Amino acid sequence: MSAPYRADHVGSLLRPDWLTEARALNQSGQLECSALAEIEDRAIEEAVRHQEALGLQSVTDGEFRREWWHLDFLAQLDGVELEDNRGPSFHFSGQSEQPPIATVTDRVACTRPIMADHFAFLKSVTTRTPKMTIPSPSMLHLRGGRAAISREAYPDLAEFWADVAEAYRVAIGHLADAGCRYLQLDDITFAYLCDPKIQANCRANGDDPATLPRIYAQTINAALAGKPDDMVVTIHTCRGNFKSAWVAEGGYDPVIEAMFSTNVDGYFMEFDSARAGGFEPLRALPPGRKKVVLGLVTTKLGQLEDKDALKRRIDEAARFVPLDRLCLSPQCGFSSTHHGNAISQDDQWRKLERVLEVAHEVWG
């Protein structure tokens, strides 16, 4: 079976304490970048061995070289800078800290490879399918919106979206040249736009939330134009994952048709709590080979899901999508940022093992 696999995962993993300590030493000037890179290499190799030992078919580097799941990538695009969030912001439940915003100060482009070396190292240390995760192109827009995009550089937003798509085509080409054939676009935008609070925030930023899902989908499709035919691409969407906190709630109905219009092979979709609504929107999945990866196992809490309960939920989803087009995964990564979620390393590996157990019992 090709990716996405029956038992798959979103990508980020909890950082070991010794890696966190090394990063802190590097940021304080007490550890050279070259020494930190060697420590990151060792941490990634250990994480890969653990994923392989569990039986996962796709493996990631845990995003161990990143501070934030999206900002480390976006900040390397020409014309993008990171700024403190001083305007209307999304609020992570129970958290006062807010991530910076990717702000567009000049024309967007990709003039050098971004994280292609990260992927090349991962590919060199695994015998399984190495998966690369990068933020979706829409992540350059949603949080700051029109207010965070220079009007001098882009008086017309159509030019902005054209440049973003071209920059991503180049960046994806660099990853393809490094051997990447399983790419995941992490995209909170579709799920966030299901929430009236987020829609109101978009209006405050100068955007029309009713038109954004289609714009985002069209930009993703333009970004993927020209990718290798044998590159599998998926979209992961969730409602926020920061130190076990969340942002948005609401079912997928307002965005599902636009999201399913993207030219990808599968969708990692959050369904671990009532915040995501029911499975009914899945009936919009177009005929063909696209898959839905059900994010039924939470990465926010350490309690292990019951196998029979997971099987019942898979059966519920199969009322709307054929079982052979479904897969299983956690709803998000375990450490979307360097902080990590409020669970233990043991919890993390037990949950991934539970995904594998249930997938084997359901699909064989």
Phi, psi and omega in degrees: 000140179271165178294152354291150187269162180305319173246112184224178177211163190281324172144304187284147180231155177300134178285136172296151184303321184291334174286318177300318179295319179295321179295321178296320177296321178296317182291335178269003177084012183262358180219128180296150179300323180296323178291320177298318180300321178294322178293319176299317178304313183295319179296320180293316178300319179295317179295322178297314179300322181291318178298317179296319181296326177293330182109011178294138178276331175251139179231151177234173176271010180071003187060033185293340181269003186250155169270317182230146184298335186241322191291326180299325178283308186299324183292345179270355173284141175300141176085005183242133175230157178260133180226154174298146180279103183254351181257201177303132185226160173279139185253121174283124184305122176079007182238136176268331180287139179232139178295155172297171179247136172284115184249134182267113183253347182204182181298135183276134177202168175234103185254004176206155179300141178242114176065012176296327177290328175299314181294318182301320178294315179303313181300328184284346186242015178223151174258357179265191179277114178281129180250133176256135178244131176222156178292147176294153177303332180293344179290348174283355187236314197304310189291314180268333180063202181303328183294341182256013180241123183305125177285337175290316179287324185224079173295334179242119183294340177300323178291324176300310183295324177296317179293319179299315180298318180294318178300319179290323176301318179293314181298318178293325176298320177296319178294320178298319178298331178279357177105005182290127176231006173223107185239134177243126175265114179277122191219103177277349194296315183299311181292323179298321185288359172279350187259125179303328179295320179290321177301319178294322178296321178298317179297321179295332179274358177096024182235162176257107184296340180290332183265344187295317181305319180290321178298315180298317180297316180297323179291319176300315180298319178293323180294330183271353179298128178091359177294158178302142181299331182267010176272120175275131180235135175234163173244133171249130179228140180211179186252028178107136182206093184217108182053044180069011178262163181227170183240305193250163174212159181129143180292167187281356188309316185294342188237354195296320182294318178295315181298316181286354176276354180287146184273066180237173185263345181191165183228117171276113189238132180289125176216030186273351182212171180296343179300336184270356182074192183269182182275354186307321180300341181295342179297345179280355179301125184292155177301151179134214186250001179299144181244157172245125177261111185283115178275080186262343183260119185283144173258003184270334184234149183280342183299132183278133180291145177285134183299315182295324178295320177295319180296321178296321180291323175298318178298321178297315180295327182291352173288340185244337177225134179306142183304326183285358175250014179248152175221179184227143177200170164296162184284338180203186174283170180270347184206070181300335174234171183296343181293322184081159177277167186276057175222170184265165174302318179298318177302315182303308184290326177295323180291319176295322177296322178296320176302314180296317180300311183292319179299319180295319182287331181276314187251346182087000000 
